Amino acid sequence: MLDVSAQITALAERIYALLDTQPRVLVALAGAPGSGKSTLAGELVRRLRDQRTRAEVVPMDGYHLDNTVLDTRGLRPRKGAPETFDVAGFTHLIRRLKTGEEVVAPIFDRSRDLAIAGAQAVAADCQVIVCEGNYLLFDEEPWSALAPLWDVSARLDVPMPELRARLIQRWLSYGLSRTTAIRRATANDIPNAQRVIDRALPADLVLETRPSR
């Protein structure tokens, strides 16, 4: 269980300062796989809603390319790498979200390993949109075009040994043997994590997460 209360407070302060001057705030939560982005995004939105602020989480993972496309391109074993997403589609989504209109987005169903089109509607009166994903602050084209679109950006900083342990545990939680879990993490997740760390763009906030005691 992660203690993210300090990170949520720091982000909320930035967000409310901006809401004094603009109707909608786009927040980027970036970081390596296993860094805790989904947990932090969910808790941040819960805090904002508790304070009567309309907020939604919009994950980047809805723009995974389908497995049939990845198979055609020989990329199925690298699913989750930067080149296995519809970057143009995701960038278009973020530009639309900045306009303040209602936007319909896909979400990723991890249990079925596929994206579901039109599964999430972000209302026009939504004040805060928290986007979370590995490559939101990533210094490789075309991903780098996203950086200027964020009103608030944060990167989760987790040491590689801790990331490795979390990524292996993720596969173990799906019922894989320890040997298979280590192989899956080592072959794909850990190289992706290192790539995110090596090519990280500057963020407004760099956040450290730690297990709660």
BELDAZI-V908408 format. One record per run of one state. SS is the DSSP state (~ for helix, > for strand, _ for the rest). FROM is the first residue (numbers start at 0). LEN is the number of residues. If there is no record, write none. Layout:
BEGIN
ss=SS from=FROM len=LEN
ss=SS from=FROM len=LEN
END
This chain:
BEGIN
ss=_ from=0 len=1
ss=> from=1 len=2
ss=_ from=3 len=1
ss=~ from=4 len=15
ss=_ from=19 len=5
ss=> from=24 len=7
ss=_ from=31 len=5
ss=~ from=36 len=14
ss=_ from=50 len=4
ss=> from=54 len=5
ss=~ from=59 len=4
ss=> from=63 len=1
ss=_ from=64 len=2
ss=~ from=66 len=7
ss=_ from=73 len=2
ss=~ from=75 len=3
ss=_ from=78 len=3
ss=~ from=81 len=3
ss=> from=84 len=1
ss=_ from=85 len=1
ss=~ from=86 len=13
ss=_ from=99 len=3
ss=> from=102 len=7
ss=_ from=109 len=4
ss=> from=113 len=9
ss=_ from=122 len=5
ss=> from=127 len=6
ss=_ from=133 len=4
ss=> from=137 len=1
ss=_ from=138 len=4
ss=~ from=142 len=7
ss=_ from=149 len=2
ss=> from=151 len=6
ss=_ from=157 len=2
ss=~ from=159 len=14
ss=_ from=173 len=4
ss=~ from=177 len=21
ss=_ from=198 len=1
ss=> from=199 len=1
ss=_ from=200 len=4
ss=> from=204 len=4
ss=_ from=208 len=1
ss=> from=209 len=2
ss=_ from=211 len=2
END
